[in-house]
Amino acid sequence: MADDDLDWAWQELTLRLKLSEIDGDAFEVLFGQIAKAAWGDDFQATIPMGSRGDLKCDGFRQSEGAVYQLYGPRYGQAKVDDALAKSKEDFDGAVALWGPALKSWTFVVGLYAGR
């Protein structure tokens, strides 16, 4: 195995371990850190804004018009029907709130088999 391959394997294992241990807000924070590292200033994490909430967006990539909505249920486990309902509600809300600025929408799910 080449050194570069070994480095990527190590990074993958490290990420898998980290993902197996986090949920909820920690999952959103990790996604934001990874996206910021990958896209720099082109990515902006969002925070809830009072009664308006997070505008159905946990992160936005300006150059792509890409809205990212994250779902990291507690203990990494969710009922399929709940996840589907949340994705529909969040997508419909994002379309209504972002209008023509929305070019793509990604629902990022963090699920793991908890300990």
Secondary structure, 3 states (H helix, E strand, C coil): CCHHHHHHHHHHHHHHHHHHHCCHHHHHHHHHHHHHHHHHHHEEECCCCHHHCCCCCCEEEHHHCEEEEEECCHHHCCCHHHHHHHHHHHHHHHHHHHHHHCCEEEEEECCCCCC
